Amino acid sequence: MNPQAVNVIQVLVVLIFSPLMAGILKKLEAIVESRRGISVLQPYYDIFKFMRKEVVAPRNVASIYFLAPSVAFACYLILPMVLPIVAGYPCPFAPMVDFLGGGFLFALASMMTTLATARTGSFYTSIGTSRAVSFSSLAEPTLIMVFFGVALITSTNNPFVTNEVLATNYRWIVSPTHILIVCAFFMLLLFETGKIPIESEGLSEFGMIDEGKTMEYSGMPYALLKWGSYMKSFILMSVFLNVFALPWGVARDYSASSIAFGIATLLAKMFLLIVVFVLVEETFAKMRLFKILDYLTVSFMLAILSIISFFVFGGV
């Protein structure tokens, strides 16, 4: 199997399985709450339903309103080509982007959707947009500090090298620096995926963030935004699992069996992380909206402490 084929496979894995993981998460939440819940395939049905709907847009919106969903979706298509989703070795486009480059692609997708919805004239989209910008002021620095912390361990900002170093050096896995980095990234992951202990999902005005940003969209643009949100969560979870928390089980060569093993391992680890998400969501009470900044501050401080611990304890 050639490197270009591996690139395509990684993109297809994110495209195909990201809605499935969202469906499994919703189904497990319903089971824990003694409800029947939706089918695990419901996200696929919703995406195809939205694609067939008529596109209705507010009056006098700028062209960026229609461009933003496609740009954001394209960013999420590029990321699997430069990150260790299934394979642990660099693919052809991997040298072009490191951790910070990947963070910039996430930021570009967020910036486009924010600019597109900021001037729709809708009260609810304004709420979602303003809250997203406010909370991102702490979430994005936390992500950057996490990348700096892991760069101290591996002496590089390349995710594939980071995966290799952590997978083969158990001393770093149990070091205070790495443990603090994983904790900070996990807290950030809970925020970015809209899970407890903070609530940023749903149509309630009091907790509306991401859903508020998409309320003025319909039809194909809304389907792209919805699918893109699934892909964003899937990619972040993959990076957390394959690079930071459980860097084992990725494909190490180009054989079909190794790629298949990497896909199966990723889905198994993803299911385990989803179970952890459900346990957290059903165990902790939801925080009030203004407490999100306190929550993100704790995550940011953990990332800072990881860097301090590296110099205090020598990374061990």
C-alpha positions in Angstrom: 0.0 0.0 0.0 1.5 3.3 -1.0 1.6 6.5 1.2 -1.0 8.3 -0.9 -3.4 5.4 -0.3 -2.8 5.7 3.5 -3.6 9.4 3.3 -6.9 8.6 1.6 -7.7 5.9 4.2 -7.1 8.3 7.1 -9.4 10.9 5.6 -12.1 8.2 4.9 -11.8 6.9 8.5 -12.5 10.4 9.8 -15.3 11.0 7.3 -17.1 7.7 7.8 -16.6 6.9 11.5 -17.0 10.4 13.1 -20.8 10.4 12.9 -20.8 6.8 14.2 -18.8 7.8 17.3 -21.3 10.6 17.9 -24.2 8.1 17.6 -22.6 5.6 20.0 -22.0 8.4 22.5 -25.7 9.4 22.4 -26.8 5.8 22.6 -24.6 5.1 25.7 -25.9 8.2 27.4 -29.4 7.1 26.8 -28.7 3.6 28.2 -27.1 5.0 31.4 -30.2 7.3 31.8 -32.6 4.3 31.3 -33.9 5.7 28.0 -34.2 4.0 24.6 -32.3 6.7 22.9 -31.6 7.2 19.2 -30.0 4.7 16.8 -26.2 4.8 16.6 -26.8 5.6 12.8 -29.0 8.6 13.5 -26.2 11.1 12.8 -25.9 9.7 9.2 -29.6 10.0 8.7 -29.6 13.6 9.9 -26.7 14.6 7.6 -28.3 13.1 4.5 -31.7 14.7 5.5 -30.1 18.1 5.8 -28.4 17.7 2.5 -31.8 17.4 0.8 -33.3 20.4 2.5 -33.7 23.8 0.9 -31.1 26.4 1.6 -32.6 29.4 3.4 -30.4 32.3 4.4 -31.0 35.7 6.1 -31.2 38.8 4.0 -28.1 40.8 3.1 -25.6 38.3 4.4 -22.1 38.5 3.1 -20.6 35.9 0.8 -18.5 34.5 3.7 -21.8 33.2 5.1 -22.0 30.7 2.3 -18.2 30.1 2.0 -17.5 29.4 5.7 -19.1 25.8 5.9 -17.0 24.6 2.9 -13.8 26.2 4.2 -14.3 24.7 7.7 -15.1 21.3 6.2 -12.0 21.5 4.0 -9.8 22.2 7.1 -11.1 19.1 8.8 -10.4 17.1 5.6 -6.8 18.3 5.6 -6.0 17.5 9.2 -6.2 13.7 8.9 -3.5 13.9 6.2 -1.0 15.4 8.6 -1.9 13.7 11.9 -1.4 10.1 13.2 -5.1 9.0 12.9 -4.4 5.4 11.8 -0.7 5.4 10.8 2.2 6.2 13.1 4.6 7.2 10.3 4.5 10.5 8.4 2.4 10.5 5.2 3.4 12.7 2.2 1.8 15.9 3.5 2.8 15.4 7.1 6.1 17.4 7.0 4.1 20.5 5.9 2.2 20.9 9.3 3.2 20.3 12.9 1.1 20.6 16.1 0.9 24.4 15.8 0.0 24.2 12.1 -2.8 21.8 13.0 -3.9 24.2 15.7 -4.0 27.0 13.1 -6.2 24.9 10.9 -8.7 24.3 13.7 -8.5 28.1 14.4 -9.2 28.9 10.7 -12.3 26.7 10.7 -13.5 28.3 13.9 -12.7 31.8 12.7 -14.6 31.4 9.4 -17.8 30.1 11.1 -17.5 32.9 13.7 -17.2 35.6 11.1 -20.0 34.1 9.0 -22.5 34.1 11.8 -21.5 37.3 13.6 -23.5 39.5 11.2 -26.6 37.4 10.5 -28.7 39.7 12.7 -30.0 36.8 14.8 -30.0 37.1 18.5 -29.2 33.5 19.1 -26.3 33.3 16.7 -24.9 36.5 18.3 -25.1 34.7 21.7 -23.3 31.6 20.4 -20.7 33.6 18.6 -19.8 35.9 21.5 -19.6 33.0 24.0 -17.4 31.0 21.6 -15.0 33.9 21.2 -14.9 34.5 25.0 -14.2 30.9 25.9 -11.7 30.4 23.1 -9.6 33.1 24.6 -8.6 30.5 27.2 -9.1 27.3 25.3 -6.6 28.1 22.5 -3.8 29.2 24.8 -4.3 26.0 26.8 -3.9 23.9 23.6 -0.7 25.8 22.6 0.8 25.3 26.1 0.0 21.5 25.8 1.9 21.4 22.6 4.8 23.3 24.2 4.8 20.8 27.1 5.0 17.8 24.9 7.6 19.5 22.7 9.9 19.7 25.8 9.6 15.9 26.2 10.2 14.9 22.6 12.4 17.9 21.5 10.0 18.4 18.5 6.6 19.6 17.6 5.9 16.8 15.2 3.0 14.6 16.2 4.5 11.5 14.6 7.8 11.8 16.4 5.9 12.5 19.6 3.9 9.3 19.1 7.1 7.3 18.5 8.9 8.8 21.6 6.0 8.2 24.0 5.3 4.7 22.6 8.8 3.5 23.1 9.9 5.4 26.2 7.9 4.4 29.3 9.8 6.8 31.5 8.1 9.8 29.8 4.7 8.2 30.0 4.7 8.2 33.9 6.6 11.5 34.2 4.7 14.4 36.0 5.1 16.5 32.9 3.3 14.0 30.7 0.6 13.3 33.3 -0.2 17.0 33.7 -0.3 17.4 29.9 -2.8 14.6 29.5 -5.0 16.0 32.3 -4.9 19.5 30.7 -5.7 18.1 27.3 -8.5 15.9 28.6 -10.2 18.9 30.3 -9.8 20.8 27.1 -11.2 17.9 25.1 -14.3 17.8 27.4 -14.9 21.5 26.6 -14.3 21.2 22.8 -16.6 18.2 22.5 -19.4 19.8 24.6 -19.4 17.3 27.5 -19.7 17.6 31.2 -18.6 19.1 33.6 -19.4 22.1 31.3 -22.4 22.3 29.0 -22.0 23.9 25.5 -24.4 21.8 23.5 -28.2 22.0 23.0 -30.8 24.5 22.1 -31.2 26.0 25.6 -30.4 29.7 25.5 -28.5 29.4 28.9 -26.0 26.9 27.6 -26.0 27.7 23.9 -22.6 28.0 22.2 -21.9 25.8 19.1 -25.6 25.2 18.3 -26.2 28.9 18.5 -23.6 29.5 15.8 -25.4 27.3 13.3 -29.0 28.2 13.9 -29.2 30.5 10.8 -28.0 27.7 8.5 -30.0 25.1 6.6 -29.7 22.6 3.8 -26.3 21.6 2.6 -24.3 24.3 4.5 -25.8 23.1 7.8 -25.0 19.5 6.9 -21.4 20.4 6.3 -21.2 22.2 9.6 -22.8 19.3 11.4 -20.6 16.8 9.8 -17.6 19.0 10.4 -18.4 19.2 14.1 -18.4 15.4 14.2 -15.0 15.3 12.4 -13.5 17.9 14.7 -14.4 15.9 17.8 -13.1 12.7 16.2 -9.8 14.3 15.2 -9.2 15.8 18.6 -10.1 12.5 20.3 -7.7 10.7 17.9 -4.8 13.1 18.7 -5.5 12.7 22.4 -5.5 8.9 22.2 -2.7 8.3 19.6 -0.3 11.0 20.6 -0.8 11.8 24.3 -2.7 9.2 26.3 -2.4 5.8 24.5 0.3 6.1 21.8 0.3 2.4 21.0 -1.6 0.4 18.3 -1.1 2.7 15.3 0.0 1.2 12.0 3.8 0.9 11.7 4.1 -0.1 8.1 2.2 0.1 4.8 0.8 -3.4 4.8 -3.0 -3.8 4.6 -3.0 -5.9 7.8 -1.1 -3.2 9.7 -3.5 -0.5 8.5 -6.6 -2.6 9.4 -5.1 -3.2 12.8 -4.5 0.5 13.2 -8.2 1.2 12.3 -9.5 -1.4 14.7 -7.3 -0.2 17.5 -8.3 3.4 17.0 -12.0 2.5 17.2 -11.5 0.4 20.3 -9.6 3.2 22.0 -12.3 5.6 20.8 -15.0 3.5 22.4 -13.1 3.4 25.7 -12.8 7.2 25.6 -16.5 7.5 24.9 -17.3 5.4 27.9 -15.2 7.7 30.0 -17.1 10.7 28.6 -20.4 9.1 29.6 -19.1 8.3 33.1 -18.0 11.9 33.5 -21.2 13.3 32.1 -23.4 11.2 34.3 -21.3 11.6 37.4 -20.7 15.4 37.6 -23.4 18.0 37.8 -23.5 20.6 35.0 -21.6 23.8 35.7 -23.2 27.2 35.2 -22.2 29.0 32.1 -20.0 31.6 33.8 -18.0 28.8 35.5 -16.6 27.7 32.2 -13.9 30.3 32.4 -12.9 28.9 35.8 -12.8 25.4 34.3 -10.6 26.5 31.4 -8.4 28.4 33.8 -7.7 25.2 35.7 -6.9 23.4 32.5 -4.5 26.2 31.5 -2.8 26.1 34.9 -2.3 22.4 34.5 -0.6 23.0 31.2 1.7 25.6 32.8 2.5 23.3 35.7 3.5 20.6 33.2 6.2 22.9 31.8 7.3 23.9 35.3 7.6 20.3 36.3 9.8 19.5 33.4 12.4 22.0 34.7 11.9 21.2 38.4 12.0 17.4 38.1 14.0 17.1 34.9 11.0 15.6 33.1 11.0 12.5 35.3 
